[in-house]
Amino acid sequence: MKFEVTILGSSSATPIFNRNPTSQALNVNERLYLIDCGEGTQQQMLKFDVKASRIDHIFISHLHGDHYLGLVGLLSSLHLNGRIKPLNLYCPRQLKEIIDLQLLCSETDLQYEITYKFTNPNEAEIILENQDVTVETIPLDHGMACTGFLFREKKRLRKLLKEKIEEIKIPVEYFTALKKGADYVASDGKVYKNDTLTFDSNAPKTYVYCSDTSYNEMYFKQISNATMLYHEATFLNNMLERARDTRHTTALQAGEIALKTNAGKLLIGHFSARYKTLNELLDEARSVFPLTELAIEGKVFVIGD
C-alpha cells in the first residue's frame, strides 16, 4: 500500500524567495490528504503534480496565516473547476467564519458542500477513520489553539502462501476467509491451520505531523514509535530563547524529541526565513538523531522506506 508524503511548503511565517509556507500532501493507498495550506499551495500542487481534484480531506493545524491563507483560493479554484463532490475540512472552529465571510464578500456560492469537523486543541481524538487509515489529533503547545495530526495505517489482511495454496489446490472462493484468519477444511475433512497457509501482513505504519509547538513532553507519549515524524524546527538552538518566546522548537530539540519518542525517521521543517541555507539546521538535528532529513519542497518521502 502506498504511504508517502510530498512536501509542498516548508517555510515559517515570513516570506523567503525560495521556500513556500507550510503544506504537505499525504498519499495513502492513492487517496490524497492535504495537511495545512499556506500561501501558494495551489502553485506548488501544480508544480509537483498533486491533483487538487483527488483531495477529499484537508487538515488545518491552526490559524496562523502561514498554515491556512492558501485555503480560500484553493476552495474557489475547486469550485471554478466544477467540483461537485463534498470536501471534508478538519480545522479550528473559527475557520468556518473566515471562509463564510470570504465567500459572502466575493458572492461565491460553492457548487460542492464543505463538511466541517472542528478540532479540539485540548484533547486528542480520532477525527477520521476509513478503510485505509485513522487520523488522530495531537494537542500542541503553541500559545494558540493548535493540533498536529497522527495518521495510522489500518492493519492489512494476511497474505497467502501461494505455493502452499497451489499445492493443496484451495479454491479461489476461500481466499478471502483465509486472509481474514480462517482455517481451511478440505473436502476429506482434513483441517489446515491458517498459519500454515498465510503469513501476517506488515505492521501498520504511522506518520506524525507536529506543526508549530514548543518543546513540551505532554505530547511525547502519543507520538511514540512513529514510523516517520515530521516536526517543526524553526530555529537553531543558539536562538533557544527566541524559540521559547514564540512557542517554537529548535532543530536540536526536534532531534531530541525524535530520540525520546523512538521515531523511525525525522523530517524537520517550518524553517525561519533568516536561514538562507538549511545545512546547519540539518546538522544540528542529526547531532542528536542521525536519521533526520530536511522537508525540502517537491521531495517525496516514502513512510517506512
Contacts in CASP RR format, 6 or more apart in sequence:
PFRMAT RR
TARGET T0000
AUTHOR 0000-0000-0000
METHOD contacts of the structure
MODEL  1
MKFEVTILGSSSATPIFNRNPTSQALNVNERLYLIDCGEGTQQQMLKFDV
KASRIDHIFISHLHGDHYLGLVGLLSSLHLNGRIKPLNLYCPRQLKEIID
LQLLCSETDLQYEITYKFTNPNEAEIILENQDVTVETIPLDHGMACTGFL
FREKKRLRKLLKEKIEEIKIPVEYFTALKKGADYVASDGKVYKNDTLTFD
SNAPKTYVYCSDTSYNEMYFKQISNATMLYHEATFLNNMLERARDTRHTT
ALQAGEIALKTNAGKLLIGHFSARYKTLNELLDEARSVFPLTELAIEGKV
FVIGD
1 28 0 8 1.000
1 29 0 8 1.000
1 132 0 8 1.000
1 153 0 8 1.000
1 156 0 8 1.000
2 27 0 8 1.000
2 28 0 8 1.000
2 29 0 8 1.000
2 30 0 8 1.000
3 27 0 8 1.000
3 28 0 8 1.000
3 29 0 8 1.000
3 153 0 8 1.000
3 205 0 8 1.000
3 207 0 8 1.000
3 302 0 8 1.000
3 303 0 8 1.000
3 304 0 8 1.000
4 26 0 8 1.000
4 27 0 8 1.000
4 300 0 8 1.000
4 301 0 8 1.000
4 302 0 8 1.000
4 303 0 8 1.000
5 24 0 8 1.000
5 25 0 8 1.000
5 26 0 8 1.000
5 27 0 8 1.000
5 207 0 8 1.000
5 228 0 8 1.000
5 230 0 8 1.000
5 267 0 8 1.000
5 300 0 8 1.000
5 301 0 8 1.000
5 303 0 8 1.000
6 24 0 8 1.000
6 25 0 8 1.000
6 26 0 8 1.000
6 27 0 8 1.000
6 48 0 8 1.000
6 50 0 8 1.000
6 298 0 8 1.000
6 299 0 8 1.000
6 300 0 8 1.000
7 24 0 8 1.000
7 267 0 8 1.000
7 295 0 8 1.000
7 296 0 8 1.000
7 297 0 8 1.000
7 298 0 8 1.000
7 299 0 8 1.000
7 300 0 8 1.000
7 301 0 8 1.000
8 20 0 8 1.000
8 23 0 8 1.000
8 24 0 8 1.000
8 25 0 8 1.000
8 41 0 8 1.000
8 44 0 8 1.000
8 45 0 8 1.000
8 48 0 8 1.000
8 50 0 8 1.000
8 297 0 8 1.000
8 298 0 8 1.000
9 19 0 8 1.000
9 20 0 8 1.000
9 21 0 8 1.000
9 22 0 8 1.000
9 23 0 8 1.000
9 24 0 8 1.000
9 38 0 8 1.000
9 41 0 8 1.000
9 44 0 8 1.000
9 295 0 8 1.000
9 297 0 8 1.000
10 19 0 8 1.000
10 20 0 8 1.000
10 22 0 8 1.000
10 269 0 8 1.000
10 270 0 8 1.000
10 271 0 8 1.000
10 294 0 8 1.000
10 295 0 8 1.000
10 296 0 8 1.000
10 297 0 8 1.000
11 19 0 8 1.000
11 20 0 8 1.000
11 21 0 8 1.000
11 22 0 8 1.000
11 66 0 8 1.000
11 270 0 8 1.000
11 271 0 8 1.000
11 273 0 8 1.000
12 21 0 8 1.000
12 22 0 8 1.000
12 66 0 8 1.000
12 232 0 8 1.000
12 234 0 8 1.000
12 248 0 8 1.000
12 270 0 8 1.000
12 271 0 8 1.000
12 272 0 8 1.000
12 273 0 8 1.000
13 21 0 8 1.000
13 64 0 8 1.000
13 65 0 8 1.000
13 66 0 8 1.000
13 273 0 8 1.000
14 272 0 8 1.000
14 273 0 8 1.000
15 273 0 8 1.000
16 273 0 8 1.000
16 276 0 8 1.000
19 271 0 8 1.000
19 273 0 8 1.000
19 297 0 8 1.000
20 38 0 8 1.000
20 39 0 8 1.000
20 40 0 8 1.000
20 41 0 8 1.000
20 43 0 8 1.000
20 44 0 8 1.000
20 297 0 8 1.000
21 38 0 8 1.000
21 39 0 8 1.000
21 40 0 8 1.000
21 41 0 8 1.000
21 65 0 8 1.000
21 66 0 8 1.000
21 67 0 8 1.000
21 69 0 8 1.000
22 36 0 8 1.000
22 38 0 8 1.000
22 66 0 8 1.000
22 67 0 8 1.000
22 211 0 8 1.000
22 269 0 8 1.000
22 270 0 8 1.000
23 34 0 8 1.000
23 35 0 8 1.000
23 36 0 8 1.000
23 37 0 8 1.000
23 38 0 8 1.000
23 40 0 8 1.000
23 41 0 8 1.000
23 44 0 8 1.000
24 34 0 8 1.000
24 35 0 8 1.000
24 36 0 8 1.000
24 209 0 8 1.000
24 230 0 8 1.000
24 295 0 8 1.000
25 32 0 8 1.000
25 33 0 8 1.000
25 34 0 8 1.000
25 35 0 8 1.000
25 45 0 8 1.000
25 50 0 8 1.000
25 55 0 8 1.000
26 32 0 8 1.000
26 33 0 8 1.000
26 34 0 8 1.000
26 35 0 8 1.000
26 151 0 8 1.000
26 207 0 8 1.000
27 33 0 8 1.000
28 132 0 8 1.000
28 133 0 8 1.000
28 151 0 8 1.000
28 153 0 8 1.000
29 132 0 8 1.000
29 133 0 8 1.000
31 54 0 8 1.000
31 56 0 8 1.000
31 57 0 8 1.000
31 130 0 8 1.000
31 132 0 8 1.000
31 133 0 8 1.000
32 50 0 8 1.000
32 51 0 8 1.000
32 54 0 8 1.000
32 55 0 8 1.000
32 56 0 8 1.000
33 55 0 8 1.000
33 57 0 8 1.000
33 58 0 8 1.000
33 59 0 8 1.000
33 135 0 8 1.000
33 151 0 8 1.000
34 41 0 8 1.000
34 55 0 8 1.000
34 57 0 8 1.000
34 58 0 8 1.000
34 59 0 8 1.000
35 59 0 8 1.000
35 61 0 8 1.000
35 149 0 8 1.000
35 209 0 8 1.000
36 59 0 8 1.000
36 60 0 8 1.000
36 61 0 8 1.000
36 67 0 8 1.000
36 68 0 8 1.000
36 211 0 8 1.000
37 58 0 8 1.000
37 60 0 8 1.000
37 67 0 8 1.000
37 68 0 8 1.000
37 69 0 8 1.000
37 70 0 8 1.000
37 71 0 8 1.000
37 74 0 8 1.000
38 65 0 8 1.000
38 66 0 8 1.000
38 67 0 8 1.000
38 68 0 8 1.000
38 69 0 8 1.000
38 70 0 8 1.000
38 71 0 8 1.000
39 65 0 8 1.000
39 66 0 8 1.000
39 69 0 8 1.000
39 70 0 8 1.000
40 70 0 8 1.000
41 70 0 8 1.000
41 71 0 8 1.000
41 74 0 8 1.000
42 52 0 8 1.000
42 70 0 8 1.000
42 73 0 8 1.000
42 74 0 8 1.000
42 77 0 8 1.000
44 50 0 8 1.000
44 297 0 8 1.000
44 298 0 8 1.000
45 51 0 8 1.000
45 52 0 8 1.000
47 298 0 8 1.000
48 297 0 8 1.000
48 298 0 8 1.000
52 74 0 8 1.000
52 77 0 8 1.000
52 78 0 8 1.000
52 81 0 8 1.000
53 78 0 8 1.000
53 81 0 8 1.000
53 83 0 8 1.000
55 87 0 8 1.000
56 85 0 8 1.000
56 86 0 8 1.000
56 87 0 8 1.000
56 88 0 8 1.000
57 87 0 8 1.000
57 88 0 8 1.000
57 90 0 8 1.000
57 128 0 8 1.000
57 135 0 8 1.000
58 71 0 8 1.000
58 87 0 8 1.000
58 88 0 8 1.000
58 89 0 8 1.000
58 90 0 8 1.000
58 91 0 8 1.000
59 90 0 8 1.000
59 91 0 8 1.000
59 135 0 8 1.000
59 149 0 8 1.000
59 209 0 8 1.000
60 67 0 8 1.000
60 68 0 8 1.000
60 71 0 8 1.000
60 89 0 8 1.000
60 90 0 8 1.000
60 91 0 8 1.000
60 92 0 8 1.000
60 95 0 8 1.000
61 67 0 8 1.000
61 140 0 8 1.000
61 146 0 8 1.000
61 147 0 8 1.000
61 148 0 8 1.000
61 149 0 8 1.000
61 209 0 8 1.000
61 211 0 8 1.000
61 212 0 8 1.000
62 68 0 8 1.000
62 92 0 8 1.000
62 121 0 8 1.000
62 142 0 8 1.000
62 144 0 8 1.000
62 145 0 8 1.000
62 146 0 8 1.000
62 147 0 8 1.000
62 211 0 8 1.000
62 212 0 8 1.000
63 92 0 8 1.000
63 94 0 8 1.000
63 95 0 8 1.000
63 98 0 8 1.000
63 144 0 8 1.000
63 145 0 8 1.000
64 144 0 8 1.000
64 212 0 8 1.000
67 211 0 8 1.000
67 212 0 8 1.000
68 91 0 8 1.000
68 95 0 8 1.000
71 95 0 8 1.000
71 99 0 8 1.000
72 98 0 8 1.000
72 99 0 8 1.000
72 102 0 8 1.000
75 87 0 8 1.000
75 99 0 8 1.000
75 110 0 8 1.000
75 114 0 8 1.000
76 106 0 8 1.000
76 108 0 8 1.000
78 87 0 8 1.000
78 112 0 8 1.000
79 108 0 8 1.000
79 110 0 8 1.000
79 111 0 8 1.000
79 112 0 8 1.000
82 111 0 8 1.000
83 111 0 8 1.000
83 112 0 8 1.000
84 111 0 8 1.000
84 112 0 8 1.000
85 112 0 8 1.000
86 112 0 8 1.000
86 113 0 8 1.000
86 114 0 8 1.000
86 115 0 8 1.000
87 112 0 8 1.000
87 113 0 8 1.000
87 114 0 8 1.000
87 115 0 8 1.000
88 114 0 8 1.000
88 115 0 8 1.000
88 117 0 8 1.000
88 128 0 8 1.000
89 95 0 8 1.000
89 114 0 8 1.000
89 115 0 8 1.000
89 116 0 8 1.000
89 117 0 8 1.000
90 116 0 8 1.000
90 117 0 8 1.000
90 119 0 8 1.000
90 127 0 8 1.000
90 128 0 8 1.000
90 135 0 8 1.000
90 149 0 8 1.000
91 116 0 8 1.000
91 117 0 8 1.000
91 118 0 8 1.000
91 119 0 8 1.000
92 118 0 8 1.000
92 119 0 8 1.000
92 121 0 8 1.000
92 145 0 8 1.000
93 118 0 8 1.000
96 116 0 8 1.000
96 118 0 8 1.000
99 114 0 8 1.000
102 108 0 8 1.000
103 109 0 8 1.000
103 110 0 8 1.000
117 127 0 8 1.000
117 128 0 8 1.000
119 127 0 8 1.000
119 137 0 8 1.000
119 145 0 8 1.000
119 147 0 8 1.000
120 137 0 8 1.000
120 139 0 8 1.000
120 147 0 8 1.000
121 139 0 8 1.000
121 140 0 8 1.000
121 145 0 8 1.000
121 146 0 8 1.000
121 147 0 8 1.000
122 139 0 8 1.000
123 137 0 8 1.000
123 139 0 8 1.000
124 136 0 8 1.000
124 137 0 8 1.000
124 138 0 8 1.000
124 139 0 8 1.000
124 222 0 8 1.000
125 136 0 8 1.000
125 137 0 8 1.000
126 134 0 8 1.000
126 135 0 8 1.000
126 136 0 8 1.000
127 135 0 8 1.000
127 136 0 8 1.000
127 137 0 8 1.000
128 134 0 8 1.000
128 135 0 8 1.000
129 135 0 8 1.000
131 154 0 8 1.000
132 153 0 8 1.000
132 154 0 8 1.000
133 151 0 8 1.000
133 152 0 8 1.000
133 153 0 8 1.000
133 154 0 8 1.000
134 151 0 8 1.000
134 152 0 8 1.000
134 154 0 8 1.000
135 149 0 8 1.000
135 150 0 8 1.000
135 151 0 8 1.000
135 152 0 8 1.000
136 149 0 8 1.000
136 150 0 8 1.000
136 152 0 8 1.000
136 222 0 8 1.000
137 147 0 8 1.000
137 148 0 8 1.000
137 149 0 8 1.000
137 150 0 8 1.000
138 147 0 8 1.000
138 148 0 8 1.000
138 149 0 8 1.000
138 150 0 8 1.000
138 208 0 8 1.000
138 209 0 8 1.000
138 210 0 8 1.000
138 219 0 8 1.000
138 222 0 8 1.000
138 223 0 8 1.000
139 146 0 8 1.000
139 147 0 8 1.000
139 148 0 8 1.000
139 218 0 8 1.000
139 219 0 8 1.000
140 146 0 8 1.000
140 147 0 8 1.000
140 148 0 8 1.000
140 210 0 8 1.000
140 211 0 8 1.000
140 212 0 8 1.000
140 213 0 8 1.000
140 216 0 8 1.000
140 219 0 8 1.000
141 213 0 8 1.000
141 214 0 8 1.000
141 216 0 8 1.000
141 218 0 8 1.000
141 219 0 8 1.000
141 247 0 8 1.000
142 211 0 8 1.000
142 212 0 8 1.000
142 213 0 8 1.000
142 214 0 8 1.000
142 247 0 8 1.000
142 248 0 8 1.000
143 247 0 8 1.000
146 211 0 8 1.000
146 212 0 8 1.000
146 213 0 8 1.000
147 211 0 8 1.000
148 208 0 8 1.000
148 209 0 8 1.000
148 210 0 8 1.000
148 211 0 8 1.000
149 208 0 8 1.000
149 209 0 8 1.000
150 206 0 8 1.000
150 207 0 8 1.000
150 208 0 8 1.000
150 209 0 8 1.000
150 222 0 8 1.000
150 223 0 8 1.000
150 226 0 8 1.000
151 206 0 8 1.000
151 207 0 8 1.000
151 208 0 8 1.000
151 209 0 8 1.000
152 204 0 8 1.000
152 205 0 8 1.000
152 206 0 8 1.000
153 204 0 8 1.000
153 205 0 8 1.000
153 206 0 8 1.000
154 204 0 8 1.000
155 201 0 8 1.000
155 203 0 8 1.000
155 204 0 8 1.000
156 201 0 8 1.000
156 202 0 8 1.000
156 204 0 8 1.000
157 179 0 8 1.000
157 180 0 8 1.000
157 201 0 8 1.000
158 178 0 8 1.000
158 179 0 8 1.000
158 180 0 8 1.000
158 181 0 8 1.000
158 194 0 8 1.000
158 198 0 8 1.000
158 199 0 8 1.000
158 200 0 8 1.000
158 201 0 8 1.000
159 179 0 8 1.000
159 198 0 8 1.000
159 199 0 8 1.000
159 200 0 8 1.000
159 201 0 8 1.000
160 175 0 8 1.000
160 178 0 8 1.000
160 179 0 8 1.000
160 197 0 8 1.000
160 198 0 8 1.000
161 196 0 8 1.000
161 197 0 8 1.000
161 198 0 8 1.000
161 199 0 8 1.000
164 196 0 8 1.000
164 197 0 8 1.000
165 175 0 8 1.000
165 178 0 8 1.000
165 197 0 8 1.000
168 184 0 8 1.000
168 186 0 8 1.000
168 192 0 8 1.000
168 197 0 8 1.000
170 178 0 8 1.000
170 184 0 8 1.000
170 197 0 8 1.000
174 182 0 8 1.000
174 184 0 8 1.000
178 184 0 8 1.000
178 194 0 8 1.000
178 197 0 8 1.000
178 198 0 8 1.000
179 198 0 8 1.000
181 194 0 8 1.000
181 198 0 8 1.000
182 194 0 8 1.000
183 191 0 8 1.000
183 192 0 8 1.000
183 193 0 8 1.000
183 194 0 8 1.000
184 191 0 8 1.000
184 192 0 8 1.000
184 194 0 8 1.000
184 197 0 8 1.000
185 191 0 8 1.000
185 192 0 8 1.000
186 192 0 8 1.000
205 227 0 8 1.000
205 228 0 8 1.000
205 303 0 8 1.000
205 304 0 8 1.000
206 225 0 8 1.000
206 226 0 8 1.000
206 227 0 8 1.000
206 228 0 8 1.000
206 303 0 8 1.000
207 226 0 8 1.000
207 227 0 8 1.000
207 228 0 8 1.000
207 230 0 8 1.000
207 303 0 8 1.000
208 223 0 8 1.000
208 226 0 8 1.000
208 228 0 8 1.000
208 229 0 8 1.000
208 230 0 8 1.000
208 231 0 8 1.000
208 263 0 8 1.000
209 230 0 8 1.000
210 219 0 8 1.000
210 223 0 8 1.000
210 229 0 8 1.000
210 230 0 8 1.000
210 231 0 8 1.000
210 232 0 8 1.000
210 257 0 8 1.000
211 232 0 8 1.000
211 270 0 8 1.000
212 232 0 8 1.000
212 234 0 8 1.000
212 247 0 8 1.000
212 248 0 8 1.000
212 270 0 8 1.000
213 219 0 8 1.000
213 232 0 8 1.000
213 247 0 8 1.000
213 248 0 8 1.000
213 249 0 8 1.000
214 243 0 8 1.000
214 244 0 8 1.000
214 247 0 8 1.000
214 248 0 8 1.000
214 249 0 8 1.000
215 243 0 8 1.000
215 249 0 8 1.000
215 250 0 8 1.000
215 253 0 8 1.000
215 256 0 8 1.000
215 257 0 8 1.000
217 260 0 8 1.000
220 257 0 8 1.000
220 260 0 8 1.000
220 261 0 8 1.000
223 229 0 8 1.000
223 261 0 8 1.000
223 263 0 8 1.000
224 261 0 8 1.000
224 262 0 8 1.000
225 261 0 8 1.000
225 262 0 8 1.000
225 263 0 8 1.000
225 264 0 8 1.000
226 261 0 8 1.000
226 263 0 8 1.000
226 264 0 8 1.000
227 263 0 8 1.000
227 264 0 8 1.000
227 265 0 8 1.000
227 303 0 8 1.000
227 304 0 8 1.000
228 263 0 8 1.000
228 264 0 8 1.000
228 265 0 8 1.000
228 266 0 8 1.000
228 267 0 8 1.000
228 301 0 8 1.000
228 303 0 8 1.000
228 304 0 8 1.000
229 257 0 8 1.000
229 258 0 8 1.000
229 261 0 8 1.000
229 263 0 8 1.000
229 264 0 8 1.000
229 265 0 8 1.000
229 266 0 8 1.000
229 267 0 8 1.000
230 266 0 8 1.000
230 267 0 8 1.000
230 268 0 8 1.000
230 269 0 8 1.000
230 295 0 8 1.000
231 249 0 8 1.000
231 254 0 8 1.000
231 255 0 8 1.000
231 257 0 8 1.000
231 258 0 8 1.000
231 266 0 8 1.000
231 267 0 8 1.000
231 268 0 8 1.000
231 269 0 8 1.000
232 248 0 8 1.000
232 249 0 8 1.000
232 254 0 8 1.000
232 268 0 8 1.000
232 269 0 8 1.000
232 270 0 8 1.000
233 249 0 8 1.000
233 250 0 8 1.000
233 251 0 8 1.000
233 253 0 8 1.000
233 254 0 8 1.000
233 255 0 8 1.000
233 268 0 8 1.000
233 269 0 8 1.000
233 270 0 8 1.000
233 271 0 8 1.000
233 281 0 8 1.000
233 285 0 8 1.000
234 243 0 8 1.000
234 246 0 8 1.000
234 248 0 8 1.000
234 249 0 8 1.000
234 250 0 8 1.000
234 269 0 8 1.000
234 270 0 8 1.000
234 271 0 8 1.000
234 272 0 8 1.000
235 242 0 8 1.000
235 243 0 8 1.000
235 248 0 8 1.000
235 249 0 8 1.000
235 250 0 8 1.000
235 251 0 8 1.000
235 272 0 8 1.000
236 250 0 8 1.000
236 251 0 8 1.000
236 252 0 8 1.000
236 275 0 8 1.000
236 280 0 8 1.000
236 281 0 8 1.000
236 284 0 8 1.000
237 250 0 8 1.000
237 251 0 8 1.000
237 252 0 8 1.000
237 253 0 8 1.000
237 284 0 8 1.000
239 250 0 8 1.000
240 250 0 8 1.000
242 248 0 8 1.000
243 249 0 8 1.000
243 250 0 8 1.000
243 253 0 8 1.000
248 270 0 8 1.000
249 257 0 8 1.000
250 284 0 8 1.000
251 268 0 8 1.000
251 280 0 8 1.000
251 281 0 8 1.000
251 282 0 8 1.000
251 284 0 8 1.000
251 285 0 8 1.000
252 284 0 8 1.000
252 285 0 8 1.000
252 287 0 8 1.000
252 288 0 8 1.000
254 266 0 8 1.000
254 268 0 8 1.000
254 285 0 8 1.000
254 289 0 8 1.000
254 292 0 8 1.000
255 266 0 8 1.000
255 268 0 8 1.000
255 285 0 8 1.000
255 288 0 8 1.000
255 289 0 8 1.000
255 292 0 8 1.000
256 288 0 8 1.000
256 289 0 8 1.000
257 263 0 8 1.000
258 264 0 8 1.000
258 266 0 8 1.000
258 285 0 8 1.000
258 288 0 8 1.000
258 289 0 8 1.000
258 291 0 8 1.000
258 292 0 8 1.000
259 288 0 8 1.000
259 289 0 8 1.000
263 289 0 8 1.000
263 291 0 8 1.000
264 291 0 8 1.000
264 304 0 8 1.000
265 291 0 8 1.000
265 292 0 8 1.000
265 293 0 8 1.000
265 301 0 8 1.000
265 304 0 8 1.000
266 285 0 8 1.000
266 289 0 8 1.000
266 291 0 8 1.000
266 292 0 8 1.000
266 293 0 8 1.000
267 292 0 8 1.000
267 293 0 8 1.000
267 294 0 8 1.000
267 295 0 8 1.000
267 301 0 8 1.000
268 281 0 8 1.000
268 282 0 8 1.000
268 285 0 8 1.000
268 292 0 8 1.000
268 293 0 8 1.000
268 294 0 8 1.000
268 295 0 8 1.000
269 294 0 8 1.000
269 295 0 8 1.000
271 278 0 8 1.000
271 281 0 8 1.000
275 281 0 8 1.000
278 294 0 8 1.000
281 294 0 8 1.000
282 292 0 8 1.000
282 293 0 8 1.000
282 294 0 8 1.000
285 292 0 8 1.000
286 292 0 8 1.000
293 301 0 8 1.000
END
